[in-house]
């Protein structure tokens, strides 16, 4: 019974092995080895294996013939495949040989298509780039021809239209970077030409005015400044052009303006023939080329800086107006001096009126009227100065007439031939006569007072002192401090008060003669005239120093240094125009100082030189000047040399040696240090009494050195040089 159960169990295990995944055989076999009949199981397993081998053999025997037939067929197919391979290889060879030419043609076609595509792309790019290059070439040509207004228009078109279409190319980026620089270059060039124009206009105002006066005299129908320049108008967007001459019209009106503002000849003053036709007077506007004004106005308008330009132009012309309206020191001496003075004023307003009527708002009517009010006050002051001019005498009778009115003796003057001038003005004899009349009136008033001669003498002297110390002294002080008092007038006041001071003892003798009281009486009151006139003279002297410095400041306001100027080449630099005019003014002014007493002329001259030196130093150290070049220092050095030449020439007598040059010593040593770059000497001798650069301030030298190399705003400026 047990053997049957075991056999059944073994059968079950075999079926399970045949039907179960090999991963689960382990537990099944373990159950066999856990029992004692594993030998029987092995026998059973061998019998089952043999049984399966017989079944496999039967199956193979059954399919063997089919397998042999399949192999035979496969061998036949291999032969055919070999033939097919040979045919395919041969066909491919023929195809390759026959298609080689086609392949070459196709490659050539492909390359041609690529080239066509590249050419089309290049043409498209060049279509956008060529206008940029052509426009940039046109821009360069306009810049070379100094046609700056069209150049700005070209820049605008280049920047806004052409460059965006061209694409991102290196040359486009370089052009875009240069556009702001070109705008600045155009702006600065236009402003430089405007400065030259303004300087030329200032110098030639008298010529313009003289021509205008001749025109008005020859053609009375041309009335006023407006009529004078009414025919001068804009005729194009780029400025005025010369209108056609109209038969029968006045020459000044027919002439028009001259040249187009884009002309290369921008001198400001045009050349005219000295010889005038008998039947024609050239118009004042024939002398002037206003194109720098129009060009600069257009350029600043395009740049969006019109307000800046208008303010600059008006400011500069106001400064020039103060100079033009200031009469020359010796103007009152001749009629020609007055004529030139009035010609300058007329010339100034002819220019302004023309600008008023040929520009749209550069100047307006209120601005011109403001300058005209200033001119009226200056003219009135200049004409009033004539009343304090030295007295001209043409005959012996006139000479004796004036010298009899007041005590005056000058043997040297008496030897001179007629006509000649007395040193004082009519103010002296009139004041002296008025004082004598006042003394007579006091004497007449005292006749019915029953006073003694001594009392009458004392009363007259006291009353005369009141007249001198109160009335006359106050009048003199008011006249000296009054607005628009010129230098010549102040000089004449000093001369007049000096003569009146010297005549005071004659008044004392006159009082003693009419009262019969000796002047050396113990209780006699002394006249205060000497101190009165001396105080007035000192006040006038102080006012001369102040007025002279103020006049110098007006010239210095015209200084316009290019602080980044290039280093000059081989040719010698010329002094600045404003400084040449200033020196000419000082020479003219000091020429009328010869009659001044004492050290007044020397003090005024030294004060002026010191003021010029200090002002030039302040210009150099101005907070708005951030950086300077050696070229600017060389220009300033040239101007200082011009000042030194003026001082060395001795404009006023009385200075010993080079005393006047000391006024410029600080500036001279500072400029020598930089223009000669003599730092080794400066540092080696620093602090020694005999130092070559003893008057150079170390802090000033450091600031200028940093401005010259780094700019004033460089952080290194906070570190001071240690000595």
C-alpha positions in Angstrom: 0.0 0.0 0.0 2.9 2.3 0.9 4.6 1.7 -2.4 1.5 2.6 -4.4 1.2 5.9 -2.5 4.9 6.6 -3.1 4.6 5.8 -6.8 1.6 8.1 -7.1 3.5 10.9 -5.2 6.5 10.5 -7.5 4.2 10.7 -10.6 2.7 13.9 -9.2 6.1 15.4 -8.6 7.2 14.6 -12.2 4.1 16.2 -13.6 4.7 19.2 -11.5 8.3 19.4 -12.6 7.2 19.2 -16.3 4.5 21.8 -15.9 6.1 24.1 -13.3 8.4 27.1 -13.9 12.0 26.2 -13.1 12.1 28.8 -10.3 9.7 26.7 -8.3 11.5 23.3 -8.8 13.6 23.7 -5.6 10.7 23.1 -3.0 9.4 20.2 -5.1 12.8 18.4 -5.2 13.3 19.1 -1.5 10.1 17.1 -0.7 11.6 14.1 -2.6 14.9 14.2 -0.6 13.0 14.7 2.7 11.6 11.2 2.2 13.4 7.9 2.0 12.4 6.9 -1.6 14.6 9.2 -3.6 16.3 6.3 -5.3 13.0 5.2 -6.6 12.2 8.7 -7.7 15.5 8.8 -9.7 14.6 5.6 -11.4 11.2 7.0 -12.2 12.8 10.2 -13.5 15.2 8.3 -15.8 12.4 6.2 -17.2 10.5 9.5 -17.9 13.6 11.0 -19.7 14.0 7.9 -21.9 10.4 8.1 -22.8 10.7 11.7 -23.9 13.9 10.9 -25.9 12.0 8.3 -27.8 9.2 10.7 -28.6 11.8 13.3 -29.8 13.4 10.7 -32.0 10.1 9.7 -33.5 9.3 13.3 -34.3 12.7 14.0 -35.9 12.4 10.8 -38.0 9.0 12.0 -39.1 10.2 15.5 -40.3 13.7 14.6 -41.5 12.8 14.2 -45.2 11.2 17.6 -45.1 14.3 19.1 -43.5 16.5 17.6 -46.2 14.2 18.9 -48.9 14.3 22.3 -47.3 18.1 22.3 -47.2 18.2 21.2 -50.8 15.9 24.1 -51.8 18.0 26.5 -49.8 21.1 25.4 -51.6 19.4 26.1 -54.9 18.3 29.5 -53.6 21.9 30.3 -52.7 23.0 29.8 -56.2 20.3 32.0 -57.6 21.2 34.6 -54.9 24.8 34.6 -56.1 23.6 35.2 -59.6 21.3 38.0 -58.4 24.1 39.6 -56.4 26.4 39.5 -59.5 23.6 41.1 -61.6 23.0 43.8 -58.9 26.7 44.5 -58.6 27.0 44.8 -62.4 23.9 47.0 -62.6 25.2 49.2 -59.8 28.5 49.5 -61.6 26.8 50.5 -64.8 24.6 52.9 -62.8 27.6 54.5 -61.1 29.4 54.9 -64.3 26.4 56.3 -66.1 25.4 58.6 -63.1 28.8 60.1 -62.5 28.4 62.8 -65.0 24.9 63.5 -63.7 26.2 63.6 -60.2 28.8 66.1 -61.2 26.2 68.3 -63.0 24.0 68.1 -59.9 26.8 69.2 -57.6 27.6 72.0 -59.9 23.9 72.9 -60.0 23.8 72.8 -56.2 26.9 75.1 -55.9 25.3 77.4 -58.5 22.1 77.6 -56.5 24.1 78.3 -53.3 26.0 81.1 -55.1 22.8 82.5 -56.5 21.4 82.6 -53.0 24.5 84.2 -51.6 24.5 86.8 -54.4 20.9 87.6 -53.8 21.6 88.0 -50.0 24.6 90.1 -50.7 22.6 92.3 -53.1 19.9 92.7 -50.5 22.5 93.6 -47.8 24.4 96.0 -50.1 21.1 97.6 -51.0 20.8 98.7 -47.4 24.5 99.3 -46.8 25.5 101.3 -49.9 23.1 104.2 -48.9 24.8 104.3 -45.5 28.3 104.4 -47.1 27.3 106.9 -49.7 25.6 109.1 -47.1 28.6 108.8 -44.8 30.9 109.8 -47.7 28.6 112.8 -48.4 28.8 113.7 -44.7 32.6 113.6 -44.8 32.6 115.8 -47.9 30.2 118.3 -46.2 32.4 118.4 -43.2 35.5 119.1 -45.4 33.6 121.8 -47.2 32.5 123.3 -43.8 28.8 122.9 -44.8 27.8 122.1 -41.3 24.1 122.7 -41.5 23.6 120.1 -44.3 26.0 117.8 -42.5 23.6 117.9 -39.5 20.7 117.0 -41.7 22.7 114.1 -43.2 23.6 112.9 -39.7 20.0 112.9 -38.7 19.0 110.9 -41.8 21.9 108.6 -41.4 21.0 107.9 -37.7 17.3 107.6 -38.0 16.8 105.9 -41.4 19.8 104.4 -43.0 21.7 102.8 -40.1 18.6 100.9 -38.7 18.0 99.4 -42.1 21.6 98.4 -42.7 21.7 95.8 -39.9 24.3 94.9 -37.3 27.7 95.5 -38.8 30.9 96.7 -37.3 31.2 99.7 -39.6 27.6 100.6 -38.7 28.4 100.5 -34.9 31.5 102.6 -35.5 29.4 105.2 -37.4 26.8 105.2 -34.7 29.5 105.8 -32.1 31.0 108.7 -34.2 27.7 110.5 -34.7 27.5 112.2 -31.2 31.2 113.2 -31.6 30.5 114.7 -35.0 27.6 116.7 -33.6 29.8 118.0 -30.9 32.4 118.9 -33.4 29.9 120.8 -35.6 28.5 122.6 -32.6 31.9 123.6 -31.3 33.1 124.7 -34.8 29.9 126.8 -35.3 30.4 128.4 -31.9 34.0 129.1 -32.7 33.0 130.9 -35.9 30.4 132.8 -34.0 33.0 134.0 -31.5 35.2 135.2 -34.4 32.2 137.0 -35.9 31.4 138.7 -32.6 35.0 139.8 -32.2 35.1 141.2 -35.7 31.8 143.0 -35.3 33.0 144.6 -32.1 36.2 145.8 -33.7 34.5 147.2 -36.8 31.4 148.8 -35.2 32.7 152.3 -35.9 33.2 151.4 -39.6 29.7 150.0 -39.9 28.3 153.0 -38.1 30.2 155.4 -40.3 28.9 153.7 -43.4 25.4 153.8 -42.1 25.6 157.5 -41.3 26.9 158.2 -44.8 24.0 156.3 -46.2 21.4 158.2 -44.2 23.1 161.4 -45.2 23.1 160.6 -48.9 19.6 159.0 -48.8 17.4 160.8 -46.3 14.5 158.5 -47.2 16.3 155.8 -45.3 15.1 156.7 -41.8 15.9 154.7 -38.7 17.5 151.4 -38.2 14.5 149.4 -39.2 14.3 151.1 -42.6 18.1 150.6 -42.9 17.8 146.8 -42.8 14.2 146.2 -43.8 15.3 144.7 -47.1 17.5 142.1 -45.4 15.5 138.9 -44.8 15.8 135.1 -44.9 15.4 133.8 -48.4 16.1 130.1 -47.8 16.2 127.6 -44.9 19.9 128.0 -44.8 20.1 131.8 -44.4 19.9 135.0 -46.3 21.2 135.3 -49.8 22.0 138.4 -51.8 18.8 139.8 -53.5 19.0 141.2 -57.0 19.9 144.8 -57.3 16.9 147.1 -58.1 17.5 150.0 -60.3 17.0 153.3 -58.5 17.0 151.8 -55.0 19.6 153.1 -52.4 22.9 151.3 -52.6 22.7 150.1 -49.1 19.3 148.5 -49.7 20.2 147.1 -53.1 23.4 145.5 -51.9 21.8 142.8 -49.7 23.8 140.7 -47.4 26.7 139.2 -49.2 27.2 135.4 -49.1 25.3 132.3 -48.3 25.8 131.2 -44.7 27.4 128.0 -45.9 30.3 129.9 -47.5 33.8 128.9 -46.5 34.7 132.6 -46.0 33.4 133.4 -42.5 35.4 136.3 -41.5 32.5 138.3 -40.2 33.7 141.5 -42.0 33.7 141.5 -45.7 36.3 143.3 -47.8 35.2 146.5 -49.5 37.0 148.9 -51.7 38.3 152.0 -50.0 37.5 154.1 -53.0 33.8 154.7 -53.2 31.8 155.6 -56.3 30.7 159.2 -56.4 27.0 158.3 -56.9 26.8 155.4 -54.5 27.5 154.9 -50.8 27.9 151.2 -49.9 25.4 150.0 -47.3 26.7 149.1 -43.8 25.4 145.6 -44.3 27.8 145.3 -47.3 30.6 145.2 -44.7 29.2 142.3 -42.7 28.8 138.6 -43.4 26.1 137.4 -41.0 26.4 133.8 -42.1 28.2 132.6 -38.9 25.1 133.8 -36.9 22.6 132.1 -39.1 24.6 128.9 -39.3 25.1 128.7 -35.6 21.4 129.5 -35.0 20.4 126.7 -37.4 22.8 124.2 -36.0 21.8 124.8 -32.4 18.1 124.7 -33.4 18.6 121.3 -35.0 20.5 120.1 -31.9 17.6 121.3 -29.7 19.8 123.9 -28.1 18.3 127.1 -29.5 17.7 128.5 -26.0 21.3 128.0 -25.1 22.4 129.8 -28.2 20.0 132.7 -27.7 21.2 133.2 -24.2 24.9 133.0 -25.2 24.4 135.5 -28.1 22.5 138.0 -26.0 24.9 137.7 -23.1 28.0 138.3 -25.3 26.4 141.3 -27.1 25.4 142.9 -23.8 29.1 142.6 -22.7 30.2 144.1 -26.0 27.6 146.9 -25.6 29.1 148.0 -22.4 32.5 148.2 -24.1 31.2 150.0 -27.2 29.2 152.5 -25.1 32.1 153.3 -22.9 33.7 156.5 -24.3 37.5 156.6 -24.8 39.5 158.4 -22.2 40.6 161.2 -24.6 37.4 161.2 -26.6 36.5 164.7 -25.5 39.7 166.2 -26.8 38.7 166.1 -30.5 35.6 166.2 -32.6 36.9 163.0 -34.3 36.8 161.2 -30.9 33.0 162.0 -30.6 32.4 161.0 -34.2 34.1 157.6 -33.7 32.2 157.1 -30.5 28.8 157.7 -32.1 29.8 155.6 -35.1 30.5 152.7 -32.8 27.1 153.0 -31.2 25.3 153.3 -34.5 27.2 150.3 -35.9 26.3 148.2 -32.9 22.6 148.9 -33.3 22.7 148.5 -37.1 23.9 144.9 -36.5 21.4 144.2 -33.7 18.5 145.6 -35.8 19.5 143.5 -38.8 19.6 140.4 -36.6 16.2 141.3 -35.1 14.7 141.4 -38.6 16.4 138.4 -40.2 16.1 135.9 -37.4 13.0 134.5 -35.7 13.5 135.5 -32.0 17.3 135.4 -31.7 16.8 138.9 -30.3 13.5 140.7 -29.7 12.3 144.2 -29.5 12.5 144.3 -25.7 16.1 143.3 -25.8 17.1 146.0 -28.3 15.1 148.6 -26.4 16.9 147.6 -23.2 20.3 148.1 -24.9 19.1 151.4 -26.3 18.1 152.7 -22.9 21.6 151.7 -21.7 23.1 153.5 -24.7 21.1 156.7 -23.9 22.4 156.8 -20.3 26.0 156.3 -21.5 25.7 158.9 -24.2 24.3 161.4 -21.8 27.1 160.7 -19.4 29.7 161.0 -22.2 28.3 164.4 -23.3 28.2 165.6 -19.8 31.9 164.8 -19.5 32.5 167.6 -22.1 31.7 170.1 -19.4 34.7 169.0 -17.3 37.1 168.9 -20.2 40.3 171.1 -20.2 39.6 174.6 -21.5 40.8 175.1 -25.1 42.1 178.7 -25.8 42.8 179.9 -29.3 44.0 183.5 -28.7 45.9 185.5 -26.1 42.7 187.3 -25.3 40.9 184.1 -24.3 43.9 183.0 -22.3 44.0 186.2 -20.3 40.2 186.1 -19.8 40.3 182.8 -18.1 43.5 183.4 -16.1 41.9 186.6 -14.8 38.9 184.8 -13.4 41.1 182.6 -11.2 44.7 182.6 -10.0 46.8 180.5 -12.4 50.4 180.8 -13.5 52.2 178.3 -15.7 55.4 179.6 -17.4 55.7 176.5 -19.5 52.2 176.7 -20.8 52.6 180.4 -21.6 55.5 179.6 -23.8 53.4 177.2 -26.0 51.9 178.6 -29.2 48.1 178.9 -29.7 45.9 177.0 -29.8 46.5 175.4 -26.4 44.6 174.1 -23.4 44.4 175.1 -19.8 44.9 172.1 -17.5 41.6 172.7 -15.7 38.0 172.9 -16.9 35.5 175.7 -16.7 34.5 174.3 -13.4 37.5 176.0 -11.7 37.0 179.6 -12.7 33.2 179.3 -12.2 33.6 177.9 -8.7 36.3 180.4 -7.9 34.1 183.3 -9.1 31.1 181.9 -7.3 33.1 181.8 -4.0 34.2 185.4 -4.6 30.6 186.5 -5.3 29.5 184.7 -2.1 32.1 186.6 -0.1 31.0 189.9 -1.7 27.4 189.0 -0.8 28.4 188.3 2.8 30.2 191.6 3.0 27.2 193.5 1.7 25.0 191.7 4.1 27.2 192.8 7.1 27.1 196.5 6.1 24.0 197.3 8.2 24.9 195.0 11.1 27.3 197.6 12.7 30.0 195.0 13.2 33.7 195.6 13.6 36.1 194.7 10.8 37.3 191.7 12.8 33.7 190.5 13.4 32.9 190.9 9.7 36.0 189.1 8.7 35.2 186.2 11.1 31.6 186.0 9.9 32.7 185.9 6.2 35.3 183.2 6.9 32.8 181.1 8.9 30.1 181.4 6.2 32.6 180.6 3.5 33.7 177.5 5.5 30.1 176.4 5.7 29.7 176.9 2.0 32.9 174.8 1.4 32.3 172.0 3.9 28.6 171.5 3.4 27.3 172.7 0.0 30.4 172.4 -2.2 31.8 169.3 -0.5 28.5 167.5 -0.8 28.1 168.5 -4.5 31.6 167.2 -5.3 31.0 163.9 -3.5 27.7 163.5 -5.3 29.3 164.3 -8.7 32.1 161.8 -8.0 29.9 159.0 -6.9 27.3 159.6 -9.6 26.5 156.7 -11.9 28.2 156.7 -15.3 31.1 159.0 -14.4 33.9 158.3 -16.8 37.6 157.9 -16.0 38.4 161.1 -17.9 35.9 163.0 -15.9 37.3 161.6 -12.6 40.8 162.6 -13.8 39.6 166.1 -14.5 37.9 166.3 -11.1 41.3 165.6 -9.5 43.0 168.2 -11.6 40.3 170.7 -10.9 40.2 170.1 -7.1 44.0 170.4 -7.0 43.9 173.9 -8.6 41.1 174.9 -6.3 43.0 173.7 -3.3 46.0 175.8 -4.4 43.8 178.8 -4.9 42.4 178.8 -1.3 45.2 181.0 0.0 44.2 183.6 -2.6 40.6 183.5 -1.2 42.0 184.2 2.2 44.0 187.1 0.9 40.9 188.3 -0.9 38.8 188.3 2.3 41.6 190.1 4.2 41.7 192.8 1.5 38.0 193.5 1.5 37.7 193.4 5.4 41.1 195.2 6.0 41.9 192.5 8.6 45.4 190.9 8.3 45.3 187.2 7.6 47.8 186.5 10.3 45.5 187.8 13.1 45.5 185.5 16.1 41.8 184.9 16.2 41.3 184.8 12.5 39.4 181.8 11.2 41.2 179.7 8.7 39.4 178.5 5.5 38.7 174.8 5.3 39.0 174.8 1.5 42.3 173.0 1.5 40.9 170.0 3.4 37.6 170.1 1.4 39.2 169.9 -2.0 41.7 167.4 -0.7 39.0 165.1 0.5 37.2 165.4 -2.8 40.4 164.6 -4.6 41.0 161.5 -2.5 37.4 160.3 -3.2 38.0 160.8 -6.9 41.2 158.9 -6.7 39.6 156.0 -5.0 36.8 156.0 -7.6 39.3 156.0 -10.4 40.8 152.7 -9.0 37.4 151.2 -8.7 36.2 152.3 -12.1 39.4 151.3 -13.8 39.1 147.7 -12.4 35.5 147.6 -13.4 36.4 148.5 -16.9 39.1 145.8 -16.9 36.5 143.3 -15.8 34.4 144.2 -18.8 37.2 143.3 -21.1 38.0 140.1 -19.2 34.4 139.0 -19.6 35.1 138.7 -23.3 37.9 136.2 -22.6 37.0 132.9 -24.2 39.9 130.4 -23.7 39.8 127.0 -25.3 41.1 125.1 -22.3 41.6 121.9 -24.4 43.4 123.6 -27.2 46.1 121.6 -29.0 49.7 122.3 -28.4 50.8 125.0 -30.8 53.1 124.2 -33.7 56.2 126.0 -34.9 54.6 129.4 -35.5 54.4 131.9 -32.7 51.2 132.3 -30.9 49.4 135.6 -31.0 47.9 137.3 -27.9 44.1 137.0 -27.4 42.1 139.7 -29.1 40.4 140.7 -25.9 43.7 141.3 -24.2 45.1 143.3 -27.1 42.0 145.6 -26.8 42.5 145.8 -23.0 46.1 146.9 -23.4 45.1 149.5 -26.0 42.5 150.8 -23.6 45.0 151.0 -20.8 47.5 152.8 -22.9 44.9 155.3 -24.0 43.7 155.8 -20.4 47.1 156.3 -18.8 48.0 158.8 -21.5 45.5 161.2 -19.9 46.9 160.5 -16.4 50.0 162.6 -17.1 48.6 165.7 -15.4 47.6 163.8 -12.2 49.4 164.9 -9.1 51.5 162.8 -6.8 51.4 159.0 -7.1 47.8 158.7 -8.4 48.9 157.5 -11.9 51.4 155.1 -10.5 48.9 153.6 -8.0 46.3 153.3 -10.7 48.7 151.6 -13.0 50.0 149.1 -10.4 46.4 148.5 -9.2 45.3 147.7 -12.8 48.2 145.3 -13.4 47.6 143.5 -10.2 43.9 143.2 -11.0 44.7 141.8 -14.4 47.1 139.2 -13.0 44.6 138.2 -10.3 41.8 137.9 -12.7 43.8 135.7 -15.1 44.7 133.5 -12.2 41.0 133.2 -11.3 40.2 132.3 -14.9 42.7 129.5 -14.8 41.3 128.2 -11.5 37.7 128.7 -12.3 35.5 125.9 -10.8 33.9 125.3 -14.2 37.3 124.5 -15.8 37.6 120.8 -15.3 40.6 120.0 -17.5 43.2 122.0 -19.3 45.8 121.3 -22.0 49.3 122.5 -22.6 48.1 124.4 -25.6 45.8 126.4 -23.3 48.7 127.1 -20.9 50.8 128.3 -23.8 48.1 130.7 -25.0 47.7 132.1 -21.4 51.5 132.4 -21.3 51.5 134.4 -24.5 48.8 136.7 -23.0 50.9 137.2 -19.9 53.9 138.1 -22.0 51.8 140.8 -23.7 50.9 142.2 -20.3 54.5 142.1 -19.2 55.5 143.9 -22.4 53.0 146.6 -21.6 54.4 146.9 -18.0 57.9 147.0 -19.2 57.1 149.8 -21.6 56.4 152.1 -18.7 52.8 153.3 -19.4 53.1 155.7 -16.4 56.3 157.5 -15.5 57.8 157.2 -12.0 58.3 153.4 -11.6 61.8 152.3 -10.9 63.3 149.4 -12.9 60.9 146.5 -13.4 58.7 147.4 -10.4 55.5 147.1 -12.4 56.5 143.6 -13.6 56.2 142.4 -10.0 52.4 142.5 -10.4 52.6 139.5 -12.8 55.4 137.6 -10.9 53.0 135.0 -9.3 51.5 134.1 -12.7 54.8 134.3 -14.5 56.5 131.8 -12.2 53.5 129.5 -12.3 53.3 129.4 -16.1 57.1 129.0 -16.4 56.9 126.0 -14.1 54.4 124.3 -16.4 55.4 125.4 -19.9 59.0 124.5 -19.2 58.0 121.6 -17.0 60.8 122.5 -14.5 59.6 120.3 -11.6 63.1 119.1 -10.7 64.2 122.7 -10.0 61.0 123.5 -8.2 61.2 120.4 -5.9 65.0 120.8 -5.3 64.8 124.5 -4.3 61.4 124.4 -2.5 61.5 126.4 0.7 64.8 128.2 -0.1 64.8 132.0 0.0 66.5 132.0 -3.4 64.0 129.5 -5.0 63.4 130.2 -8.7 59.7 129.6 -8.1 59.3 131.2 -4.7 56.0 132.8 -5.6 54.4 129.6 -6.8 51.7 128.4 -4.4 52.1 124.6 -3.9 48.3 124.0 -3.7 47.7 126.0 -6.9 50.5 124.1 -8.7 49.0 120.8 -7.6 45.5 121.7 -8.8 46.8 122.8 -12.2 48.9 119.7 -12.5 45.9 117.4 -11.8 43.7 119.4 -14.2 46.4 119.1 -16.8 46.8 115.3 -16.5 43.7 113.9 -14.7 41.0 116.5 -14.6 39.9 118.4 -11.5 37.2 115.9 -10.5 39.7 113.0 -10.3 39.7 111.3 -6.9 43.4 111.7 -6.6 42.9 115.4 -6.1 42.2 114.9 -2.4 45.8 113.8 -1.8 47.9 116.9 -1.5 51.5 117.1 -2.5 53.8 116.7 0.5 56.8 119.1 0.7 
